[in-house]
């Protein structure tokens, strides 16, 4: 799973919040298939989706969306 952002500030904020929530994440470049205003994205394991959703909603993190890799493309699954 991947979270894309419209701002670097929100990406860094989400990184801090998710690490605090003990979600295993990786910062990575936003794939060219996803249109976003920020070059940073956060990759996380599928099984952490509910925790990630909860952090995003509770902390009002502004995101472009949550995406799942499907073949060679990405499917938006949230926002």
PAZAPA-4460 file (N, C-alpha, C; in steps of 0.05 Angstrom, whole numbers, plus 32768, in hexadecimal, padded with zeros to 4 digits):
% residues 79
    n_x    n_y    n_z   ca_x   ca_y   ca_z    c_x    c_y    c_z   seq   type   mol
   8011   7FE9   8000   8000   8000   8000   8012   8019   8000     1      X     A
   8006   802F   7FF6   8015   8047   7FF3   8003   805F   7FF9     2      X     A
   800E   8072   8008   8000   808B   800D   800E   80A1   7FFD     3      X     A
   7FFF   80B0   7FED   8009   80C7   7FDE   7FFF   80E0   7FEB     4      X     A
   800F   80F5   7FE8   8009   810F   7FF5   800A   8126   7FE2     5      X     A
   7FFE   813C   7FE9   8000   8155   7FDA   8015   8168   7FE4     6      X     A
   801F   8162   7FFC   8034   8173   8007   8048   8163   8017     7      X     A
   8061   816C   8016   8076   815F   8024   8072   8161   8042     8      X     A
   8067   8177   804B   8061   817B   8068   804E   8164   8072     9      X     A
   8039   815E   8063   8027   8149   806B   8034   812E   806A    10      X     A
   8045   8129   8057   8054   8110   8055   8065   810B   806D    11      X     A
   8074   8120   8075   8086   811E   808C   8076   811B   80A6    12      X     A
   805F   8129   80A7   804E   8126   80BF   8043   810A   80C1    13      X     A
   8039   80FF   80AA   802F   80E4   80AA   8044   80D0   80B2    14      X     A
   805D   80D4   80A8   8073   80C2   80AF   8076   80C1   80CD    15      X     A
   8077   80D8   80DA   807B   80DA   80F7   8064   80CC   8106    16      X     A
   804B   80D1   80FE   8034   80C6   810B   8032   80A7   8108    17      X     A
   8038   809E   80F0   8037   8081   80EB   804E   8072   80F9    18      X     A
   8065   807E   80FB   807B   8072   810A   8073   8071   8128    19      X     A
   8066   8086   8132   805D   8087   814E   8049   8071   8153    20      X     A
   8038   806B   813E   8023   8056   8140   802F   803A   813B    21      X     A
   804A   8039   8137   8059   8020   8133   8051   8012   811A    22      X     A
   804A   8021   8105   8045   8016   80EB   805F   8015   80DC    23      X     A
   8066   7FFE   80D0   807F   7FFC   80C1   807B   800A   80A6    24      X     A
   808A   801F   80A1   8087   802F   8089   80A2   8033   807B    25      X     A
   80A0   803A   8062   80B8   8042   8052   80B0   805B   8042    26      X     A
   80C1   806F   8043   80BE   8086   8033   80C9   807F   8017    27      X     A
   80BA   8087   8002   80C3   8080   7FE7   80BA   8097   7FD4    28      X     A
   80C5   8098   7FBD   80BC   80AB   7FA9   809F   80A4   7FA0    29      X     A
   808F   80B9   7F9B   8074   80B4   7F91   8076   80A9   7F74    30      X     A
   806A   8092   7F6F   806B   8086   7F54   805F   8099   7F3F    31      X     A
   806B   8098   7F28   8061   80AA   7F12   8044   80A5   7F0A    32      X     A
   803A   808D   7F10   801E   8087   7F0A   800A   8095   7F1C    33      X     A
   8014   80A0   7F32   8002   80AE   7F45   8008   80CC   7F43    34      X     A
   7FF3   80DC   7F3D   7FF6   80F8   7F3C   7FF3   8103   7F58    35      X     A
   8008   8111   7F62   8007   811C   7F7D   8019   8135   7F7D    36      X     A
   8014   8146   7F90   8024   815F   7F92   803E   815C   7FA1    37      X     A
   8043   8144   7FAB   805B   813F   7FBB   806A   8127   7FAF    38      X     A
   8084   8129   7FAF   8095   8114   7FA4   8099   80FD   7FB8    39      X     A
   8090   8100   7FD1   8093   80EB   7FE5   8079   80DC   7FEA    40      X     A
   807B   80C2   7FED   8065   80B1   7FF4   806E   809F   800B    41      X     A
   805B   8092   8018   8060   807F   802D   8055   8064   8026    42      X     A
   8067   8050   8026   805F   8034   8021   805B   8027   803C    43      X     A
   8046   8016   803E   8041   8008   8056   8034   7FED   8050    44      X     A
   8036   7FD9   8062   802B   7FBE   805D   800C   7FBF   805C    45      X     A
   8001   7FAE   804B   7FE4   7FAC   8048   7FD5   7FA8   8062    46      X     A
   7FE0   7F98   8074   7FD3   7F91   808D   7FD1   7FA9   80A0    47      X     A
   7FDF   7FBF   809A   7FDE   7FD7   80AB   7FCA   7FEB   80A1    48      X     A
   7FBA   7FE5   808D   7FA7   7FF8   8081   7F95   8004   8095    49      X     A
   7F88   7FF5   80A7   7F75   8000   80BA   7F83   8013   80CE    50      X     A
   7F9B   800C   80D7   7FAA   801E   80E8   7FB1   8038   80DA    51      X     A
   7FBA   8036   80C1   7FC1   804D   80B1   7FA8   805F   80AE    52      X     A
   7F92   8053   80A6   7F79   8063   80A3   7F72   8072   80BD    53      X     A
   7F74   8064   80D3   7F6D   8070   80ED   7F7F   8088   80F3    54      X     A
   7F99   8085   80EE   7FAC   809B   80F3   7FA5   80B3   80E1    55      X     A
   7FA0   80AE   80C8   7F9A   80C3   80B4   7F81   80D2   80BD    56      X     A
   7F6C   80C4   80C5   7F53   80D0   80CD   7F56   80DF   80E7    57      X     A
   7F61   80D1   80FB   7F63   80DD   8116   7F74   80F6   8117    58      X     A
   7F8A   80F5   8107   7F9D   810B   8108   7F99   811F   80F1    59      X     A
   7F84   811B   80E1   7F7D   812C   80CA   7F94   8132   80B8    60      X     A
   7FA2   811C   80B0   7FB8   811E   809D   7FAC   8121   8081    61      X     A
   7FB6   8135   8073   7FAC   813B   8058   7FBC   8129   8044    62      X     A
   7FAE   8118   8036   7FBB   8106   8023   7FAE   8109   8007    63      X     A
   7FBD   8100   7FF3   7FB2   80FE   7FD8   7FA1   80E5   7FD6    64      X     A
   7FAB   80D0   7FE3   7F9C   80B7   7FE3   7FAD   809F   7FEC    65      X     A
   7FA0   8089   7FF1   7FAD   8070   7FF7   7FAA   805E   7FDE    66      X     A
   7FBF   8053   7FD6   7FBF   8043   7FBD   7FCA   8027   7FC1    67      X     A
   7FC0   8015   7FB1   7FC9   7FF9   7FB1   7FD5   7FF3   7F95    68      X     A
   7FEC   7FE6   7F94   7FF8   7FDF   7F7B   7FE7   7FC9   7F6E    69      X     A
   7FE0   7FCD   7F55   7FD1   7FB9   7F46   7FDF   7FB6   7F2B    70      X     A
   7FEB   7F9F   7F28   7FFB   7F9A   7F10   8011   7FAF   7F0E    71      X     A
   8011   7FBF   7EF8   8025   7FD4   7EF5   8019   7FF0   7EFA    72      X     A
   8003   7FF1   7F08   7FF5   800A   7F0C   7FED   800C   7F2A    73      X     A
   7FDF   8021   7F31   7FD6   8025   7F4D   7FB9   802B   7F4D    74      X     A
   7FAB   801F   7F60   7F8E   8022   7F64   7F89   8032   7F7E    75      X     A
   7F7B   8048   7F7C   7F75   8058   7F94   7F60   8049   7FA4    76      X     A
   7F65   8046   7FBE   7F52   8038   7FCF   7F47   8049   7FE6    77      X     A
   7F52   8061   7FE9   7F49   8073   7FFE   7F4D   8090   7FF6    78      X     A
   7F39   80A1   7FFB   7F39   80BD   7FF6   7F3C   80C1   7FD8    79      X     A
***
